[in-house]
Amino acid sequence: MTVQEVSAKIRENIGSVIIGKNDVIDKVIVSLFCSGHILLEDIPGTGKTTLAKAVAKSIDCDFRRIQFTPDLLPSDVTGINYFNRKTEEFEFRKGAVFTNILLADEINRATPRTQSSLLECMEERQITVDGTTYKAEEPFLVIATQNPVETQGTFPLPEAQLDRFFMRLSLGYPEKEDELAVLGNFANANPLDEIGAVVTSEDVTEAVKKVREIKVSDDIRSYVLDIAEATRNDDRIRLGVSTRGAIALLRAAQGYAAVSGREYAIPDDVKAMAGAVLSHRIIIKGAHRKVSADEIISDILDRVAIPREEAV
C-alpha cells in the first residue's frame, strides 16, 4: 500500500470516533509516519484520550496507557531489575515504554524526575536501565496529554522535554453539527469499542521508510531555515526555533506530502505543518504573552518569502 492509502484507512477509522477534526487527525498520522511524538494539550472532555486510543486501535500493535501522577516513579515507566526470591536471581520487569504506542495521560502531573525518564526513549528510541540498553519497539509513538488551564499540583514540562515532542496539537470544541453527531454516537454505546485495526505495524513501518524518501529541494530547505531564522530575530520571541525544530518541520513537510499523495514536498506542506511543529518550540517574551505562539508563527509565515513553484 502507498502512504496515502495507509493514511486514508487510519483517517477513516479514527474519524468514526473523533468527528469533525480531520485536520488534527491528519497531523497525528503525519507524526506517526515521521516517527514523531505528540503532545495533546487541551481542556478535559474534548477527546484527547479517546483520540489516542483510536489511533492505537487502528493499528495492529501493542498499546499501553500509564496515568502520570505525583507518586509515579521512573522505574514504572522504564522498568526495574528486581530480585526473584524463587529463582534467587535478578530479573528485569519491563516498564510501560516497552510497547508500540504509549499514552502518557496527564504527563504534567508527574514529577520532573519521572518526566525525564521518557527523554531517552523519545529521542534515541532506546531504554537504559542499570547500564543495560534495550531497543524501543518499532513503530514507537508517545502520545502525551495535559490540561493547560489547570496548574495546581502540576509540573510544567521544561523546554528540553517539550522539544522532544514532534507536534503539539489541540482538538478544541467541535462545531455544533459535529457535536450533535458525537452525542448521537455515544447515546447507546461507545464507538471506540466498535473499531478495530485497519493496518498492521508493518504497514506503518513501511510508510515511515517511504516518507523519508520524499524529495525535498534546496529551496524548500532554505524556506524552512528562513522560517526558523525569523523566529530567532522576532522581537516578540525570547527563544527561537532550534536546528532540531527546523529538522522536525522539514520531516513534517515530507510526511504531509506523502499523505497527500505526492513524491515531493512543496511550500504549502511546510506552511500546513509549521504551527503544530514550531509553536511549542518558541518562548514568548513577557510583554507579548497576550499573543499566542500560533499567532506569531502564522504572522511569520505571512512575512517569510515563499519559494517560486518552478524552483521547487
Salt bridges, closest charged atoms under 4 A:
ASP23 OD2 - LYS27 NZ 3.27
ASP26 OD1 - ARG11 NE 2.46
GLU41 OE1 - ARG168 NH1 3.62
ASP105 OD2 - ARG65 NH2 2.59
GLU106 OE2 - ARG109 NE 3.10
GLU138 OE2 - ARG125 NE 3.30
GLU150 OE1 - ARG109 NH2 3.09
ASP163 OD2 - ARG244 NH1 2.90
ASP163 OD1 - ARG281 NH1 2.61
ASP218 OD1 - ARG221 NH1 3.04
GLU229 OE1 - ARG232 NH1 3.35
ASP234 OD2 - ARG236 NH2 2.93
ASP234 OD2 - ARG303 NH2 2.87
ASP269 OD1 - ARG262 NH2 2.70
ASP299 OD2 - ARG236 NH2 2.72
ASP299 OD2 - ARG303 NE 3.53
GLU310 OE2 - ARG308 NH1 3.53
